[in-house]
Amino acid sequence: MDVNIKDIARISGVGISTVSRVINNKGLVSDATREKVLSVVKEYNYIPNSNARNLKTTQSKNIALMVKGITNPFFSIMIKEIERQVNLRGYPFLIHQVEDGTDEINAAIQLVKEKNLSGIIFMGGTYNHSEEKFKQLTVPFVLTTITTSQEVDPSIFSSVTIDESKEAYKATSYLLSLGHRNIGFLAKSPLLEDTTGSRRLLGYKMALEEHNIPYNPGFVEDCEYSPSSGFNAARRLLNRDRTVTAIFAASDTIAIGAAKAVLTAGLSIPDDISIIGFDGIEMAEYYHPALDTISQPGTEMALSSVGVLFDLITKHSAHQHIVYDAVLLKRGSCKMIKGR
């Protein structure tokens, strides 16, 4: 069925001018309306005539997603939404996995030379990128789930993030409010500067300090963001110190493994050990027991990342920095400590 812009407007239940704003990514349109129009555009395979000239110049230009930590289930939610949003806008999309130990900006600079890129979204990675390095990127780009810890002019890059330290502080404070004092912390590279693990460790330390509880490095374990690594880290922690009454895992995947280690040790959750994770992935809700977590708004972050990138590509706006709040979800894996 061939459709025109009038048909798209009629089917979407909006005006022609609204459809035009959505298609050209210009002007103010509510997120709900934008989603409705874009879904109709996709359903009817509509290629707007008004965008024909633009499509001719961009049809071979890709949007690249540079992902470090592609096996992270939380990232899979975001990747799916980013791909959907890019495809709805009519651009080819490619995913480039960045290995640990590889600088994602360097990898992107090389990819720009090899592919005809219109823009880049960076997902995962470290926070130690310099202004000089950013300036070597010749296409619009957005950092999502990460930002930079260096002194970088905010007008030369965009970011969509949460405040890692603040959210980790929230998780630790929750455990402290339940009376826990010996709290284990499991994360990847928590003692390595400019990592997600180090930022979440900082929030953990801030909460302890606020409650006048000395930081004990013996309660911190370094592990990968995977259930098997979380299992081994929690087992090491419990074998070393059975005074631990709670564990804060810096990802739900770690928390799932840690929970298995607790149960394997003959302990109960939450009666003996309370556990809280981070991210809000679906499988943590259906683990038994369902795990408390700090839930990141992954879909919203993905939508914003694509929106900001296309605003840059179309020169609709300058660089932006969006910080989302995460939400503490209480599902029953944490409880008041015995005797409190």
Disulfide bonds with the S-S distance in Angstrom:
none
